[in-house]
């Protein structure tokens, strides 16, 4: 049985992946982006309305792309020293 700290640590990105992403490695950056996909979905979820006034929840792709771009910029400017 996993303890609470084991479960928390299994959700963390490995340090070497973070370092590689800060150096511009596209594969490492893809791992970082994939790790935060759930956050991107939550951050870009919006209530949308159709032509008849019905409401539904959807992902605003423009907002999702902006949040991803901000994360990529933050990773590239992150100092691992």
ChimeraX commands (.cxc) that place a marker at each C-alpha (Angstrom):
marker #1 position 0.00,0.00,0.00 radius 0.5
marker #1 position 1.37,3.40,-0.98 radius 0.5
marker #1 position 1.62,6.09,1.60 radius 0.5
marker #1 position 0.39,9.63,1.01 radius 0.5
marker #1 position 3.92,10.92,0.40 radius 0.5
marker #1 position 4.63,8.16,-2.14 radius 0.5
marker #1 position 1.48,9.07,-4.06 radius 0.5
marker #1 position 2.40,12.76,-3.99 radius 0.5
marker #1 position 5.94,12.13,-5.22 radius 0.5
marker #1 position 4.77,9.88,-8.05 radius 0.5
marker #1 position 2.90,12.88,-9.51 radius 0.5
marker #1 position 6.00,15.06,-9.67 radius 0.5
marker #1 position 8.05,15.60,-12.80 radius 0.5
marker #1 position 11.56,14.15,-12.58 radius 0.5
marker #1 position 14.25,16.76,-12.01 radius 0.5
marker #1 position 16.19,15.66,-15.10 radius 0.5
marker #1 position 13.13,16.24,-17.29 radius 0.5
marker #1 position 12.78,19.76,-15.88 radius 0.5
marker #1 position 16.46,20.52,-16.49 radius 0.5
marker #1 position 16.27,19.17,-20.04 radius 0.5
marker #1 position 13.14,21.26,-20.73 radius 0.5
marker #1 position 14.84,24.43,-19.46 radius 0.5
marker #1 position 17.63,23.76,-21.96 radius 0.5
marker #1 position 15.13,23.56,-24.82 radius 0.5
marker #1 position 14.83,19.79,-25.32 radius 0.5
marker #1 position 11.56,19.35,-27.27 radius 0.5
marker #1 position 10.88,15.84,-25.90 radius 0.5
marker #1 position 11.28,17.04,-22.31 radius 0.5
marker #1 position 9.07,20.05,-23.01 radius 0.5
marker #1 position 6.43,17.68,-24.41 radius 0.5
marker #1 position 6.55,15.67,-21.16 radius 0.5
marker #1 position 6.09,18.89,-19.15 radius 0.5
marker #1 position 3.18,20.02,-21.34 radius 0.5
marker #1 position 1.54,16.59,-21.10 radius 0.5
marker #1 position 1.96,16.62,-17.30 radius 0.5
marker #1 position -0.12,19.80,-17.05 radius 0.5
marker #1 position -2.84,18.84,-19.59 radius 0.5
marker #1 position -5.46,18.53,-16.83 radius 0.5
marker #1 position -4.64,22.00,-15.55 radius 0.5
marker #1 position -4.90,23.42,-19.07 radius 0.5
marker #1 position -8.33,21.84,-19.50 radius 0.5
marker #1 position -9.57,23.27,-16.19 radius 0.5
marker #1 position -8.09,26.71,-16.81 radius 0.5
marker #1 position -9.63,26.97,-20.29 radius 0.5
marker #1 position -13.07,25.53,-19.51 radius 0.5
marker #1 position -15.82,27.97,-20.39 radius 0.5
marker #1 position -19.59,28.00,-20.52 radius 0.5
marker #1 position -20.55,28.33,-24.16 radius 0.5
marker #1 position -23.92,29.10,-25.73 radius 0.5
marker #1 position -25.30,27.81,-29.00 radius 0.5
marker #1 position -27.64,29.65,-31.39 radius 0.5
marker #1 position -30.73,28.57,-29.46 radius 0.5
marker #1 position -29.41,29.76,-26.12 radius 0.5
marker #1 position -28.54,26.32,-24.77 radius 0.5
marker #1 position -25.51,26.21,-22.54 radius 0.5
marker #1 position -22.73,23.67,-22.46 radius 0.5
marker #1 position -19.23,23.51,-21.10 radius 0.5
marker #1 position -16.31,23.37,-23.49 radius 0.5
marker #1 position -12.62,24.04,-23.81 radius 0.5
marker #1 position -11.66,27.44,-25.20 radius 0.5
marker #1 position -8.76,26.46,-27.46 radius 0.5
marker #1 position -7.35,30.00,-27.61 radius 0.5
marker #1 position -7.09,30.24,-23.82 radius 0.5
marker #1 position -5.59,26.73,-23.62 radius 0.5
marker #1 position -2.93,27.68,-26.17 radius 0.5
marker #1 position -2.12,30.90,-24.29 radius 0.5
marker #1 position -1.70,29.06,-20.99 radius 0.5
marker #1 position 0.53,26.45,-22.67 radius 0.5
marker #1 position 2.66,29.20,-24.24 radius 0.5
marker #1 position 3.06,30.93,-20.86 radius 0.5
marker #1 position 4.16,27.66,-19.27 radius 0.5
marker #1 position 6.68,27.02,-22.03 radius 0.5
marker #1 position 8.11,30.52,-21.62 radius 0.5
marker #1 position 8.31,30.07,-17.85 radius 0.5
marker #1 position 10.09,26.72,-18.26 radius 0.5
marker #1 position 12.60,28.17,-20.71 radius 0.5
marker #1 position 13.41,31.07,-18.38 radius 0.5
marker #1 position 13.50,28.91,-15.22 radius 0.5
marker #1 position 16.89,28.88,-13.47 radius 0.5
marker #1 position 17.85,25.41,-12.27 radius 0.5
marker #1 position 21.15,26.50,-10.73 radius 0.5
marker link #1:1,2 radius 0.2
marker link #1:2,3 radius 0.2
marker link #1:3,4 radius 0.2
marker link #1:4,5 radius 0.2
marker link #1:5,6 radius 0.2
marker link #1:6,7 radius 0.2
marker link #1:7,8 radius 0.2
marker link #1:8,9 radius 0.2
marker link #1:9,10 radius 0.2
marker link #1:10,11 radius 0.2
marker link #1:11,12 radius 0.2
marker link #1:12,13 radius 0.2
marker link #1:13,14 radius 0.2
marker link #1:14,15 radius 0.2
marker link #1:15,16 radius 0.2
marker link #1:16,17 radius 0.2
marker link #1:17,18 radius 0.2
marker link #1:18,19 radius 0.2
marker link #1:19,20 radius 0.2
marker link #1:20,21 radius 0.2
marker link #1:21,22 radius 0.2
marker link #1:22,23 radius 0.2
marker link #1:23,24 radius 0.2
marker link #1:24,25 radius 0.2
marker link #1:25,26 radius 0.2
marker link #1:26,27 radius 0.2
marker link #1:27,28 radius 0.2
marker link #1:28,29 radius 0.2
marker link #1:29,30 radius 0.2
marker link #1:30,31 radius 0.2
marker link #1:31,32 radius 0.2
marker link #1:32,33 radius 0.2
marker link #1:33,34 radius 0.2
marker link #1:34,35 radius 0.2
marker link #1:35,36 radius 0.2
marker link #1:36,37 radius 0.2
marker link #1:37,38 radius 0.2
marker link #1:38,39 radius 0.2
marker link #1:39,40 radius 0.2
marker link #1:40,41 radius 0.2
marker link #1:41,42 radius 0.2
marker link #1:42,43 radius 0.2
marker link #1:43,44 radius 0.2
marker link #1:44,45 radius 0.2
marker link #1:45,46 radius 0.2
marker link #1:46,47 radius 0.2
marker link #1:47,48 radius 0.2
marker link #1:48,49 radius 0.2
marker link #1:49,50 radius 0.2
marker link #1:50,51 radius 0.2
marker link #1:51,52 radius 0.2
marker link #1:52,53 radius 0.2
marker link #1:53,54 radius 0.2
marker link #1:54,55 radius 0.2
marker link #1:55,56 radius 0.2
marker link #1:56,57 radius 0.2
marker link #1:57,58 radius 0.2
marker link #1:58,59 radius 0.2
marker link #1:59,60 radius 0.2
marker link #1:60,61 radius 0.2
marker link #1:61,62 radius 0.2
marker link #1:62,63 radius 0.2
marker link #1:63,64 radius 0.2
marker link #1:64,65 radius 0.2
marker link #1:65,66 radius 0.2
marker link #1:66,67 radius 0.2
marker link #1:67,68 radius 0.2
marker link #1:68,69 radius 0.2
marker link #1:69,70 radius 0.2
marker link #1:70,71 radius 0.2
marker link #1:71,72 radius 0.2
marker link #1:72,73 radius 0.2
marker link #1:73,74 radius 0.2
marker link #1:74,75 radius 0.2
marker link #1:75,76 radius 0.2
marker link #1:76,77 radius 0.2
marker link #1:77,78 radius 0.2
marker link #1:78,79 radius 0.2
marker link #1:79,80 radius 0.2
marker link #1:80,81 radius 0.2
view
